[in-house]
Amino acid sequence: MSYTTKTQDDITNDILLGILENVTSINDANVGSVLRNYVESVALEIKNIYDALDDIYAGTRIDTATSTDLEQLGKLVGITRKTGTKSQGYVTFIRNTVASADFIISANSVVGTQPISGNDQLRFLTLANSTFSAEIEDEDDHGYYTGVMDYRMTERFLGDTSNITISGLISDTTSSVTSFVVQSDWSGYIIDTDTITMIDDCDALTNWTSGVGATAIATSPIYIEATSSIALGKTISTSDGVYYEKSFSSTLSGSGKDFVPFVRLNSTSFDRLSKIDFYLSDNATITQAYKYTVNVSSISEDDFDEDWYHTALTYASDAVKYGNPSISNLNYIRIVLTTNTAAQTLESGDVLVDFLNFSETDYYLGDIIQFDQYGAAIPDHETDFLVTYKPLSADILCEANVVGTEYNVNREKITYKITNVSAITSVSNYEIMTGGSDLEVDADLKERILYASELVGKGTAESIRQAVLAVNGVAACTIDDTPKITMTNEPHVFDALVDKYKLDFEVLYLDNITSPTNITITGTVGSSAGHTFLYSTDFIRVTDSYNVPTSQVHWQATGTKPDDASTFYAAYTSDWLGHVNIFVTGVENPLPSSVLTLVETAVDDTRAAGVETEITTPDEVDVSVTAGVEASTGYTLAGITDACETAIYDFLNALSAGEDVYLASLFEVVMGVTGVENVELALPAADTTIASDEIARPNVITIYPFGT
């Protein structure tokens, strides 16, 4: 259905023409005449009706409907607008001195970001009445694990530290634990001791071997966990790398956990080492493995300082993935030492490694209890301990007052008390506020309405994509329903009477039909192992009667074949039938666990029976920005620093997967801050390229005086 609208002039002229053609006694239709004034008034009302009809008509079509009209169209096909979600997180309410008695911080107390000229102040409310405790007695949520020295308390800041008491089992007897200190304003990774999966405690050399040019594997009496560590070194001067490796007696899983290696360097190894790589594999080869790297060259010597250094590395963002390893079925580790130059060597023990584990970790800012690993009065291994202390703070769950991604603010941005809580000196969020998402815009809602029919079916790529896109907190989703899988050294026994062999995965994919480079078969010929067979000459891929590729290879009658009863090995790429890879970009990355759970539910409800799905999210690329800023007349650097940091943080957080970080964009962002006269960038040194499966995220943001 369609119709043609008229302009007000057309309506006026048509009415006047009709009157003049049918009423002979009226002949003055000039501008200003009584007739024309009357007709123009009527024409204006008719034009208003046409405009209203236009709006109604536009509201009935998906491509032109907006706002509530679009929402009503969506309801007809079962699609509703994503309403957005409110950001949440813990805000720390802080005192300068310990409290003399418990007191209540009321629900709906308001805190916010610092009010800055030109920026909206973002407000958050406490969700419930919360008790600020004057003293916490026998806090029992603590499990001691030998090797883990750093423990956070429930509350972030501790007062009257000389009177903190700890009790626990020492030599199976309940005793006073005294071998500890309080570290104030500490920052680092806290290990959840209830989640530790030991990879290797490094107390024994069982199954460890040294590669060419590495010092003989040995133990050292210097350790962080249990009784010893392993001592590593490098004797060769013709290569910059040596390795040590070990096969596990049984498989282990690192799923959902961080890889936490403990490393100790001396001044020699700190000066000479470039990096330490840890390969974890499910098939005893580094060609199918996760590689975790400790970049020695990027770490301060103070972080080592003749002591144990550890960090938390996640397989989703910190590991480089080779092949298609399973994080849940690991059976092999290789440690590679790389020096700055090939000529540099290391004595055995210049590098110590201990307590290799997977665990859940938390980056923490605040006061901690730190045990002395060599102290006489520390708890027994894997026992609980109790702590009595007087807190200087209380972490209270707060929620943004409205929905929106802008409320996902960085650490230490909520610093303003809007509600006066007299017993509290200051507030700050030491954790990133998360979970906020925007009200869905019309363009995104229209797309989902147009694809609504896909949701009626089950199992199609588009139906899965639309189901995921309907989840609050999801920004984008792509589906690969024919993912590739790469196999290495897949064994098959050759039988001289059989010409065709089915590979383990379907369907064999070739990057070139006549001369593929992604399939290699090696085996034994004439009792000599390691022969590489030639595609087309020795073997080909089998296609069915419809010329559709299969997973079989066919040995050619005139080509070279493996010896009878020998094993040949196939390395190839396959279309992984029955598997669907789902790549999800969240409003926040990494995707909050609550959003990931909803995505998993949406996928399970939509996928076809028997189809295995893998949900992946972008790997984070940390981008540090160091900028020199000159303040405009009437402004100070101190007064605009926070606004500059926030602008950079918000810009990087708004980038989507695969979006590069351009220096020009960073310049524009900082120059757009009110009060900025000039800017120079020290970091990054160049544009940062972001791969399609990566996403840029802010790391360390530093503002310094321009020209210094």
C-alpha positions as CSV (number, residue, x, y, z in Angstrom):
1,M,0.0,0.0,0.0
2,S,1.3,3.5,-0.8
3,Y,0.0,6.9,-1.5
4,T,1.4,10.3,-2.7
5,T,1.6,13.2,-0.3
6,K,1.1,16.8,-1.4
7,T,2.9,20.0,-0.4
8,Q,1.0,22.8,1.2
9,D,1.4,24.9,-2.0
10,D,-0.1,22.0,-4.1
11,I,-3.0,21.7,-1.7
12,T,-3.7,25.5,-1.8
13,N,-3.5,25.7,-5.6
14,D,-5.7,22.7,-6.1
15,I,-8.4,24.1,-3.8
16,L,-8.2,27.6,-5.4
17,L,-8.4,26.1,-8.9
18,G,-11.5,24.1,-8.0
19,I,-13.3,27.1,-6.6
20,L,-12.4,29.4,-9.5
21,E,-13.5,26.8,-12.1
22,N,-16.9,26.2,-10.4
23,V,-17.9,29.6,-8.8
24,T,-18.0,32.4,-11.4
25,S,-18.8,35.1,-8.9
26,I,-15.4,34.8,-7.1
27,N,-12.4,35.9,-9.1
28,D,-9.9,37.3,-6.5
29,A,-7.5,34.6,-5.4
30,N,-4.4,36.9,-5.1
31,V,-2.1,36.8,-2.1
32,G,-3.7,38.7,0.8
33,S,-7.3,38.2,-0.5
34,V,-10.0,36.9,1.9
35,L,-10.4,33.8,-0.3
36,R,-6.7,32.9,-0.4
37,N,-6.2,33.4,3.4
38,Y,-9.1,31.1,4.0
39,V,-7.9,28.5,1.6
40,E,-4.3,28.6,3.0
41,S,-5.6,28.0,6.5
42,V,-7.6,25.0,5.3
43,A,-4.6,23.8,3.3
44,L,-2.3,23.9,6.3
45,E,-4.7,21.7,8.3
46,I,-4.9,19.2,5.4
47,K,-1.0,19.3,5.2
48,N,-0.9,18.5,8.9
49,I,-3.1,15.5,8.3
50,Y,-0.8,14.3,5.4
51,D,2.2,14.6,7.8
52,A,0.4,12.6,10.5
53,L,-0.4,9.9,7.8
54,D,3.2,9.9,6.8
55,D,4.3,9.2,10.4
56,I,1.7,6.5,10.7
57,Y,2.8,4.9,7.4
58,A,6.5,5.1,8.3
59,G,5.7,3.4,11.7
60,T,4.2,0.4,9.9
61,R,7.4,-0.4,7.9
62,I,10.5,-1.9,9.5
63,D,12.9,0.2,7.4
64,T,11.3,3.5,8.5
65,A,9.8,2.8,11.9
66,T,11.5,4.2,15.0
67,S,11.2,4.2,18.7
68,T,8.0,2.7,20.1
69,D,6.6,2.0,16.6
70,L,9.6,-0.2,15.9
71,E,9.2,-1.9,19.2
72,Q,5.6,-2.8,18.4
73,L,6.7,-4.3,15.1
74,G,9.3,-6.3,16.9
75,K,6.7,-7.7,19.3
76,L,4.7,-9.1,16.3
77,V,7.7,-11.4,15.6
78,G,8.8,-12.0,19.2
79,I,11.7,-9.5,19.2
80,T,12.0,-7.0,22.0
81,R,14.4,-4.2,22.5
82,K,17.4,-4.9,24.7
83,T,16.8,-2.6,27.6
84,G,20.4,-2.3,28.7
85,T,21.9,-3.1,32.0
86,K,23.3,-1.2,35.0
87,S,27.0,-1.5,35.8
88,Q,27.9,-3.0,39.2
89,G,30.9,-3.4,41.4
90,Y,32.4,-2.9,44.8
91,V,33.2,0.6,46.1
92,T,35.5,0.9,49.1
93,F,34.3,3.2,51.9
94,I,37.4,4.3,53.8
95,R,38.2,5.7,57.3
96,N,41.5,7.3,58.5
97,T,41.2,5.6,61.9
98,V,39.6,2.4,63.2
99,A,36.0,2.7,64.3
100,S,35.1,2.5,67.9
101,A,31.9,0.7,67.2
102,D,30.0,-0.9,64.3
103,F,27.9,1.5,62.2
104,I,25.5,1.3,59.2
105,I,26.1,2.7,55.7
106,S,22.5,3.0,54.4
107,A,21.1,1.6,51.2
108,N,20.9,4.2,48.3
109,S,23.9,6.1,49.6
110,V,25.2,7.9,46.5
111,V,28.8,8.0,45.3
112,G,30.1,9.2,41.9
113,T,33.0,10.0,39.7
114,Q,34.8,13.3,40.3
115,P,32.7,16.2,38.7
116,I,34.8,17.5,35.9
117,S,33.9,20.5,33.7
118,G,32.5,19.2,30.4
119,N,32.0,15.6,31.7
120,D,28.8,14.1,33.2
121,Q,29.2,13.0,36.8
122,L,28.4,9.3,36.9
123,R,26.5,8.2,40.0
124,F,26.2,4.9,41.8
125,L,24.0,3.8,44.7
126,T,24.7,1.3,47.5
127,L,22.3,-1.6,47.0
128,A,21.6,-2.5,50.7
129,N,22.3,-1.4,54.2
130,S,25.9,-2.5,55.0
131,T,27.6,-2.8,58.3
132,F,31.1,-1.2,58.8
133,S,32.6,-3.5,61.4
134,A,34.9,-2.0,64.1
135,E,36.6,-5.4,64.5
136,I,36.4,-8.7,62.6
137,E,37.0,-11.7,64.8
138,D,38.3,-15.0,63.5
139,E,37.7,-14.4,59.9
140,D,37.8,-17.9,58.5
141,D,37.7,-17.7,54.7
142,H,41.4,-18.4,54.4
143,G,43.3,-21.5,53.3
144,Y,47.1,-21.6,53.6
145,Y,49.0,-23.3,50.7
146,T,52.7,-23.6,50.9
147,G,54.3,-21.4,48.3
148,V,51.5,-18.8,48.4
149,M,52.7,-16.0,50.6
150,D,50.2,-13.2,49.9
151,Y,46.6,-13.2,51.3
152,R,43.9,-10.6,51.2
153,M,41.4,-10.1,53.9
154,T,37.7,-9.6,53.3
155,E,38.1,-5.9,53.9
156,R,40.7,-4.0,51.9
157,F,42.5,-1.7,54.3
158,L,43.7,-2.8,57.8
159,G,44.2,-0.7,60.9
160,D,46.0,-1.2,64.2
161,T,48.2,-3.6,62.4
162,S,50.5,-4.4,65.3
163,N,47.5,-6.1,67.1
164,I,46.4,-8.3,64.2
165,T,46.3,-11.9,65.4
166,I,46.3,-15.1,63.4
167,S,45.7,-18.7,64.6
168,G,46.0,-22.0,62.8
169,L,47.5,-25.4,62.7
170,I,51.3,-25.6,63.1
171,S,52.6,-29.2,63.2
172,D,48.9,-30.3,63.6
173,T,48.5,-28.2,66.8
174,T,46.3,-25.1,67.0
175,S,48.8,-22.3,67.6
176,S,49.4,-18.6,67.2
177,V,50.8,-17.8,63.7
178,T,53.4,-15.0,64.0
179,S,55.6,-15.3,60.9
180,F,53.9,-12.6,58.9
181,V,53.9,-8.9,58.1
182,V,51.2,-6.5,56.8
183,Q,52.1,-5.0,53.4
184,S,50.2,-1.8,52.9
185,D,49.0,-0.4,49.6
186,W,50.2,-3.6,47.9
187,S,49.3,-4.4,44.3
188,G,49.6,-7.7,42.4
189,Y,47.9,-11.1,41.7
190,I,46.3,-12.9,44.6
191,I,46.0,-16.7,44.1
192,D,42.8,-18.4,45.2
193,T,44.4,-21.4,47.1
194,D,41.2,-23.4,46.8
195,T,41.6,-23.6,43.0
196,I,45.2,-24.6,42.5
197,T,46.0,-27.3,40.0
198,M,49.6,-28.3,40.3
199,I,51.4,-28.7,37.0
200,D,54.8,-29.5,38.6
201,D,56.0,-28.8,42.1
202,C,59.6,-28.9,40.9
203,D,60.7,-31.0,43.9
204,A,61.9,-34.0,41.7
205,L,63.4,-34.4,38.3
206,T,61.2,-37.3,37.2
207,N,60.5,-37.1,33.4
208,W,62.4,-33.8,33.0
209,T,65.0,-33.7,30.2
210,S,67.4,-31.1,28.9
211,G,67.6,-30.0,25.3
212,V,70.8,-29.3,23.3
213,G,72.9,-26.6,24.9
214,A,71.0,-26.5,28.2
215,T,72.7,-27.3,31.5
216,A,71.8,-30.7,33.0
217,I,68.5,-30.5,34.8
218,A,69.0,-30.2,38.5
219,T,67.3,-29.3,41.7
220,S,68.1,-26.3,43.9
221,P,67.6,-26.0,47.7
222,I,66.2,-22.4,47.1
223,Y,62.5,-22.7,46.7
224,I,59.1,-21.0,47.1
225,E,57.0,-24.2,47.5
226,A,57.7,-27.5,49.2
227,T,61.4,-28.5,49.3
228,S,63.2,-27.5,46.1
229,S,63.1,-25.8,42.7
230,I,64.6,-26.8,39.4
231,A,67.8,-25.1,38.3
232,L,68.2,-24.1,34.6
233,G,71.0,-22.7,32.6
234,K,72.6,-22.4,29.1
235,T,76.0,-23.6,27.9
236,I,75.7,-23.2,24.2
237,S,76.9,-20.0,22.5
238,T,75.7,-20.7,18.9
239,S,72.0,-20.2,19.6
240,D,70.0,-17.8,21.8
241,G,67.6,-20.5,22.9
242,V,67.7,-23.7,25.0
243,Y,64.8,-25.8,26.4
244,Y,63.8,-28.3,29.1
245,E,60.7,-30.5,28.7
246,K,58.6,-33.0,30.7
247,S,55.7,-35.4,29.8
248,F,53.1,-35.8,32.5
249,S,52.1,-39.1,33.9
250,S,48.5,-38.1,33.5
251,T,46.6,-35.3,31.8
252,L,45.6,-32.2,33.7
253,S,43.2,-29.3,32.9
254,G,43.8,-25.5,33.0
255,S,40.3,-24.6,31.9
256,G,39.0,-21.4,33.4
257,K,42.3,-20.8,35.3
258,D,45.4,-18.7,34.9
259,F,48.9,-20.2,34.4
260,V,51.0,-19.0,37.3
261,P,54.8,-19.7,37.0
262,F,57.2,-18.8,39.8
263,V,60.6,-17.6,38.6
264,R,63.8,-16.5,40.4
265,L,66.6,-14.7,38.6
266,N,70.0,-13.4,39.7
267,S,71.7,-10.3,38.3
268,T,73.4,-12.3,35.6
269,S,70.3,-14.0,34.2
270,F,68.3,-10.8,34.5
271,D,70.8,-9.0,32.4
272,R,71.1,-11.8,29.8
273,L,67.6,-13.2,29.5
274,S,65.2,-11.8,27.0
275,K,62.2,-14.1,27.9
276,I,61.1,-17.4,29.3
277,D,58.5,-19.3,27.2
278,F,56.3,-22.0,28.7
279,Y,54.7,-24.4,26.2
280,L,51.8,-26.5,27.5
281,S,50.5,-29.2,25.0
282,D,48.0,-32.0,24.8
283,N,50.2,-34.1,22.4
284,A,53.8,-33.6,23.6
285,T,54.7,-31.2,20.8
286,I,55.1,-27.4,20.7
287,T,53.3,-27.4,17.3
288,Q,50.0,-28.0,19.2
289,A,50.4,-26.0,22.4
290,Y,49.6,-22.9,24.3
291,K,52.7,-20.7,24.7
292,Y,52.9,-18.4,27.8
293,T,55.7,-15.9,27.9
294,V,57.4,-14.1,30.8
295,N,59.1,-11.1,29.0
296,V,62.1,-10.5,31.3
297,S,63.1,-7.4,29.2
298,S,59.9,-5.7,30.1
299,I,60.0,-6.3,33.9
300,S,61.8,-4.2,36.4
301,E,64.7,-5.7,38.2
302,D,63.0,-4.7,41.4
303,D,60.3,-7.2,40.7
304,F,62.9,-10.0,40.9
305,D,65.4,-8.5,43.4
306,E,66.9,-11.9,44.2
307,D,63.4,-13.1,45.1
308,W,60.6,-15.1,43.5
309,Y,58.5,-13.4,40.8
310,H,55.2,-14.7,39.7
311,T,52.5,-13.5,37.3
312,A,49.1,-14.7,36.2
313,L,48.7,-15.5,32.5
314,T,45.4,-16.5,31.0
315,Y,45.2,-18.8,28.0
316,A,42.4,-16.7,26.4
317,S,44.4,-13.4,26.2
318,D,48.1,-14.0,27.2
319,A,48.8,-17.3,25.5
320,V,49.8,-17.8,21.9
321,K,47.9,-20.8,20.5
322,Y,49.6,-23.2,18.1
323,G,47.4,-25.8,16.3
324,N,44.3,-26.8,18.2
325,P,45.4,-27.9,21.7
326,S,42.9,-28.8,24.4
327,I,43.3,-26.8,27.6
328,S,41.5,-29.6,29.4
329,N,43.8,-32.4,28.4
330,L,47.4,-31.2,28.8
331,N,50.2,-33.8,29.1
332,Y,53.4,-31.9,28.3
333,I,55.4,-28.8,29.2
334,R,58.5,-27.2,27.6
335,I,60.4,-24.3,29.2
336,V,62.5,-22.3,26.7
337,L,65.1,-19.8,27.8
338,T,66.0,-17.1,25.3
339,T,69.0,-14.8,25.8
340,N,69.5,-11.4,24.3
341,T,72.3,-12.8,22.1
342,A,73.4,-16.3,21.1
343,A,76.8,-15.8,22.7
344,Q,75.4,-15.3,26.2
345,T,75.5,-18.3,28.6
346,L,73.9,-19.0,32.0
347,E,75.2,-21.2,34.8
348,S,73.0,-23.8,36.2
349,G,70.8,-22.1,38.8
350,D,71.1,-18.6,37.3
351,V,67.4,-19.3,36.5
352,L,65.2,-21.1,39.1
353,V,61.6,-22.3,38.4
354,D,59.2,-23.6,41.0
355,F,55.5,-24.1,41.7
356,L,54.1,-24.3,38.2
357,N,50.4,-24.2,38.6
358,F,47.0,-23.3,37.2
359,S,44.8,-21.3,39.5
360,E,42.1,-18.6,39.7
361,T,43.7,-15.3,40.4
362,D,42.5,-11.7,41.2
363,Y,44.4,-8.5,40.6
364,Y,44.3,-6.8,43.9
365,L,45.0,-3.3,45.3
366,G,45.1,-2.9,49.1
367,D,46.6,-4.2,52.3
368,I,47.6,-7.9,52.6
369,I,48.9,-10.4,55.0
370,Q,52.3,-11.7,53.8
371,F,53.8,-14.8,55.4
372,D,57.5,-15.5,55.7
373,Q,58.1,-18.7,53.8
374,Y,61.1,-19.5,56.0
375,G,59.4,-18.5,59.3
376,A,58.9,-20.9,62.1
377,A,55.3,-20.0,62.9
378,I,53.3,-20.4,59.6
379,P,50.3,-22.6,59.1
380,D,50.6,-26.2,57.9
381,H,50.1,-26.8,54.2
382,E,46.5,-26.8,53.0
383,T,45.0,-25.9,56.4
384,D,42.7,-23.0,57.3
385,F,43.7,-20.1,59.5
386,L,41.7,-17.4,61.4
387,V,42.4,-13.7,61.4
388,T,41.2,-11.1,63.8
389,Y,41.7,-7.5,62.7
390,K,40.3,-3.9,62.7
391,P,39.4,-2.7,59.3
392,L,39.8,0.8,57.9
393,S,37.4,0.1,55.1
394,A,34.4,-1.8,53.9
395,D,33.8,-2.9,50.3
396,I,30.1,-2.3,49.4
397,L,28.3,-3.4,46.3
398,C,27.1,-0.5,44.3
399,E,25.0,-0.1,41.1
400,A,24.8,2.7,38.5
401,N,21.7,4.8,38.8
402,V,20.9,4.2,35.0
403,V,21.9,1.8,32.3
404,G,24.8,2.4,30.0
405,T,28.4,1.3,29.1
406,E,29.8,4.7,30.2
407,Y,29.3,3.5,33.8
408,N,31.8,0.6,33.3
409,V,34.5,2.9,34.8
410,N,38.1,2.0,35.5
411,R,39.6,1.5,38.9
412,E,39.9,4.5,41.2
413,K,37.4,6.7,39.3
414,I,34.6,6.7,41.8
415,T,36.1,9.0,44.4
416,Y,33.3,11.4,45.3
417,K,30.9,11.2,48.2
418,I,27.6,12.6,47.2
419,T,25.6,11.3,50.2
420,N,27.4,12.6,53.3
421,V,28.4,9.6,55.4
422,S,30.0,11.4,58.3
423,A,32.0,8.3,59.6
424,I,33.6,7.8,56.2
425,T,36.6,9.9,55.0
426,S,36.8,8.8,51.4
427,V,35.6,6.4,48.8
428,S,37.2,4.7,45.8
429,N,36.5,1.7,43.5
430,Y,39.6,-0.5,43.4
431,E,37.8,-2.9,41.0
432,I,36.6,-2.1,37.5
433,M,32.8,-1.5,37.5
434,T,31.3,-4.0,35.0
435,G,28.0,-5.2,33.5
436,G,26.7,-1.9,32.1
437,S,25.2,-2.0,28.6
438,D,23.3,0.5,26.5
439,L,19.7,0.6,25.5
440,E,19.6,-1.1,22.1
441,V,19.6,1.5,19.2
442,D,17.0,1.4,16.5
443,A,19.5,0.2,13.8
444,D,20.4,-2.9,15.8
445,L,16.8,-3.7,16.7
446,K,15.8,-3.4,13.0
447,E,18.4,-5.9,12.0
448,R,17.2,-8.4,14.6
449,I,13.6,-8.0,13.5
450,L,14.5,-8.6,9.9
451,Y,16.2,-11.8,10.9
452,A,13.4,-12.9,13.3
453,S,12.4,-15.7,11.0
454,E,15.7,-17.4,11.6
455,L,14.9,-17.9,15.2
456,V,11.9,-20.1,14.3
457,G,14.3,-22.7,13.0
458,K,17.0,-24.5,15.0
459,G,20.6,-25.1,14.2
460,T,21.3,-22.7,11.4
461,A,24.2,-20.4,11.7
462,E,22.0,-17.3,11.5
463,S,19.6,-18.6,14.1
464,I,22.5,-19.1,16.6
465,R,23.8,-15.6,15.8
466,Q,20.5,-14.0,16.3
467,A,20.0,-15.8,19.6
468,V,23.4,-14.6,20.9
469,L,22.7,-11.0,19.7
470,A,19.6,-10.9,21.7
471,V,21.6,-11.2,24.9
472,N,22.1,-8.0,26.9
473,G,25.8,-7.3,27.0
474,V,26.6,-8.7,23.5
475,A,27.8,-6.2,21.0
476,A,28.6,-8.5,18.0
477,C,28.6,-12.1,17.0
478,T,30.0,-14.1,14.1
479,I,29.5,-17.8,13.3
480,D,31.9,-20.2,11.6
481,D,29.9,-23.4,10.9
482,T,32.8,-25.1,9.1
483,P,35.8,-24.3,11.3
484,K,39.2,-25.7,10.4
485,I,41.1,-28.0,12.6
486,T,44.8,-28.8,12.1
487,M,46.2,-32.2,13.0
488,T,49.9,-33.0,13.4
489,N,51.6,-36.4,13.3
490,E,48.3,-38.4,13.1
491,P,49.4,-42.0,12.9
492,H,48.1,-44.7,10.5
493,V,49.5,-48.2,9.8
494,F,50.0,-48.9,6.2
495,D,48.8,-52.2,4.6
496,A,50.2,-53.0,1.2
497,L,46.8,-54.5,0.3
498,V,44.9,-51.2,1.1
499,D,45.1,-48.1,-1.0
500,K,42.6,-45.8,0.7
501,Y,42.8,-44.5,4.3
502,K,40.3,-42.4,6.2
503,L,41.8,-39.6,8.3
504,D,40.4,-39.0,11.7
505,F,38.7,-35.7,10.9
506,E,36.3,-34.7,8.1
507,V,36.5,-33.2,5.6
508,L,40.1,-32.9,4.3
509,Y,40.7,-29.3,3.3
510,L,43.3,-28.4,0.7
511,D,44.5,-24.8,0.2
512,N,45.4,-25.6,-3.4
513,I,43.7,-28.5,-5.3
514,T,46.7,-29.4,-7.4
515,S,49.7,-28.5,-5.1
516,P,48.4,-28.1,-1.5
517,T,50.8,-26.8,1.1
518,N,48.8,-27.7,4.1
519,I,49.0,-31.5,4.0
520,T,52.2,-33.5,4.7
521,I,52.5,-37.2,5.0
522,T,55.8,-38.8,6.2
523,G,56.7,-42.4,6.8
524,T,59.2,-45.2,6.3
525,V,60.4,-46.2,2.8
526,G,63.0,-48.9,2.4
527,S,63.5,-49.1,6.2
528,S,64.4,-45.4,6.3
529,A,62.2,-43.2,8.4
530,G,61.3,-39.6,7.7
531,H,60.5,-39.9,4.0
532,T,58.1,-37.1,2.8
533,F,55.5,-38.3,0.3
534,L,54.4,-36.0,-2.6
535,Y,50.8,-35.0,-3.2
536,S,49.5,-36.0,-6.6
537,T,52.5,-38.2,-7.3
538,D,52.3,-40.5,-4.3
539,F,48.8,-39.8,-2.9
540,I,45.7,-37.7,-3.5
541,R,42.5,-36.7,-1.7
542,V,39.5,-38.8,-2.5
543,T,36.2,-37.2,-3.8
544,D,32.9,-39.0,-3.9
545,S,30.7,-39.6,-7.0
546,Y,29.4,-36.0,-6.8
547,N,33.0,-34.7,-6.7
548,V,32.6,-33.7,-3.1
549,P,35.8,-33.9,-1.0
550,T,36.0,-36.6,1.7
551,S,38.4,-37.3,4.5
552,Q,40.2,-40.2,2.6
553,V,43.6,-40.2,1.0
554,H,44.3,-42.6,-1.9
555,W,47.8,-44.0,-2.5
556,Q,48.7,-43.9,-6.2
557,A,49.6,-47.2,-7.9
558,T,52.7,-45.7,-9.6
559,G,53.9,-43.5,-6.7
560,T,56.1,-44.3,-3.7
561,K,54.3,-45.9,-0.7
562,P,55.2,-46.6,2.9
563,D,56.7,-49.9,3.8
564,D,54.2,-52.6,4.6
565,A,53.1,-52.6,8.3
566,S,54.9,-49.4,8.9
567,T,53.4,-46.3,10.4
568,F,52.9,-43.1,8.3
569,Y,52.0,-39.7,9.8
570,A,49.6,-37.2,8.4
571,A,49.6,-33.5,9.2
572,Y,46.6,-31.8,7.6
573,T,43.8,-29.3,7.9
574,S,40.2,-30.4,8.0
575,D,36.8,-28.9,7.8
576,W,35.6,-29.9,11.3
577,L,32.1,-31.2,10.6
578,G,29.7,-31.2,13.5
579,H,31.4,-28.2,15.2
580,V,30.4,-24.6,15.2
581,N,32.7,-21.8,16.4
582,I,30.9,-18.8,17.9
583,F,32.9,-15.6,18.2
584,V,31.3,-13.1,20.6
585,T,32.3,-9.5,21.2
586,G,30.9,-8.1,24.4
587,V,30.0,-4.6,25.4
588,E,32.8,-5.4,27.8
589,N,35.8,-7.6,27.2
590,P,36.6,-10.0,28.7
591,L,32.9,-11.0,28.6
592,P,31.5,-11.0,32.2
593,S,30.7,-14.4,33.5
594,S,27.0,-13.5,33.8
595,V,26.8,-12.5,30.1
596,L,28.8,-15.6,29.1
597,T,26.3,-17.8,30.9
598,L,23.4,-16.2,29.1
599,V,25.2,-16.7,25.8
600,E,25.9,-20.4,26.5
601,T,22.2,-20.9,27.3
602,A,21.1,-19.1,24.1
603,V,23.5,-21.3,22.1
604,D,22.3,-24.5,23.8
605,D,18.7,-23.6,23.1
606,T,19.3,-23.0,19.4
607,R,22.0,-25.4,18.2
608,A,21.1,-28.6,16.5
609,A,21.3,-31.9,18.4
610,G,24.7,-33.5,18.3
611,V,26.5,-30.3,17.2
612,E,29.4,-29.3,19.4
613,T,29.9,-25.6,19.9
614,E,32.9,-23.5,21.0
615,I,32.3,-19.9,22.2
616,T,35.3,-17.7,21.9
617,T,35.9,-14.0,22.7
618,P,38.5,-11.6,21.4
619,D,42.0,-11.8,22.8
620,E,42.8,-8.6,24.6
621,V,45.7,-6.5,23.5
622,D,46.9,-4.2,26.2
623,V,47.6,-0.7,25.0
624,S,49.5,1.6,27.3
625,V,49.3,5.3,26.5
626,T,51.9,7.9,27.8
627,A,51.0,11.4,26.8
628,G,52.5,14.8,27.4
629,V,49.8,17.4,27.8
630,E,49.9,21.2,27.9
631,A,47.1,23.0,29.6
632,S,45.3,25.9,28.0
633,T,45.3,29.4,29.7
634,G,43.1,29.2,32.7
635,Y,43.6,25.5,33.3
636,T,46.2,23.5,35.1
637,L,47.6,20.0,34.2
638,A,46.5,18.7,37.6
639,G,43.0,19.9,36.8
640,I,42.7,18.2,33.4
641,T,44.7,15.0,34.0
642,D,41.8,12.9,35.2
643,A,39.7,14.1,32.2
644,C,42.5,13.1,29.8
645,E,42.9,9.7,31.4
646,T,39.1,9.1,31.3
647,A,38.9,10.2,27.6
648,I,41.7,7.7,26.6
649,Y,40.2,4.9,28.7
650,D,36.8,5.4,27.2
651,F,38.1,5.6,23.7
652,L,40.1,2.4,23.9
653,N,37.2,0.6,25.7
654,A,34.8,1.6,22.9
655,L,36.9,-0.1,20.1
656,S,35.5,-3.3,18.6
657,A,37.3,-6.5,17.7
658,G,39.8,-6.0,14.9
659,E,39.9,-2.2,15.2
660,D,43.4,-0.8,15.0
661,V,44.7,1.9,17.4
662,Y,45.9,4.9,15.4
663,L,48.1,7.6,16.9
664,A,46.0,10.2,15.1
665,S,42.9,9.0,16.9
666,L,44.6,9.2,20.3
667,F,45.8,12.8,19.5
668,E,42.2,13.7,18.5
669,V,40.8,12.2,21.7
670,V,43.2,14.1,24.0
671,M,42.9,17.3,22.1
672,G,39.1,17.0,22.5
673,V,39.4,17.4,26.2
674,T,38.4,20.8,27.5
675,G,41.5,22.7,28.7
676,V,44.0,20.9,26.5
677,E,46.2,23.2,24.4
678,N,48.7,20.7,23.0
679,V,49.6,17.0,23.3
680,E,52.6,14.7,22.5
681,L,52.6,10.9,22.6
682,A,55.5,8.9,24.0
683,L,53.5,5.7,23.9
684,P,52.5,3.9,21.8
685,A,55.4,4.7,19.5
686,A,53.4,3.7,16.4
687,D,50.0,2.6,15.3
688,T,48.9,-0.6,16.9
689,T,47.6,-3.3,14.6
690,I,44.8,-5.4,16.0
691,A,44.0,-8.8,14.4
692,S,40.4,-9.8,13.7
693,D,40.2,-12.0,16.7
694,E,41.8,-9.4,19.0
695,I,40.5,-6.3,20.8
696,A,42.4,-3.3,22.1
697,R,42.0,-2.5,25.8
698,P,43.6,0.1,28.0
699,N,46.5,-0.8,30.2
700,V,48.6,1.8,31.9
701,I,47.6,5.5,31.1
702,T,50.1,8.1,32.1
703,I,49.9,11.9,31.7
704,Y,53.0,14.1,32.1
705,P,53.8,17.8,31.5
706,F,54.2,18.6,27.8
707,G,57.8,18.9,26.6
708,T,59.5,17.3,29.7
